[in-house]
Amino acid sequence: MPFYISPPPRNPVASILTGIVGIVLMAGAFMLGFVVLVVVFGIGLLIWAGIYIRLWWARRQMARQGIDPAPNNPFAENQRPTRQDSLEGEYEVISKNRDDK
């Protein structure tokens, strides 16, 4: 026989009230968790927006002063990538036949 700290109510009205109270408590916990999630997401969004605006403003000020904010950015639109991974050299053809070495 299972041992309960407080045995389940035998009255059907008490069982129904216990079920309703449990549902209300679970809904309240869900709503509280949702509110906390929205608040944390909102704070993160505000921090991201602040950092983004600060970086945009700094780049704008640097451009006004004539300073390139990203001098070596390979992804910049106005820069073309240069091929620096090729080797240069000279060769001399010794024989046109493959058999001759």
Secondary structure, 3 states (H helix, E strand, C coil): CCCCCCCCCCCHHHHHHHHHHHHHHHHHHHHHHHHHHHHHHHHHHHHHHHHHHHHHHHHHHHHHCCCCCCCCCCCCCCCCCCCCCCCCCCCCCCCCCCCCC
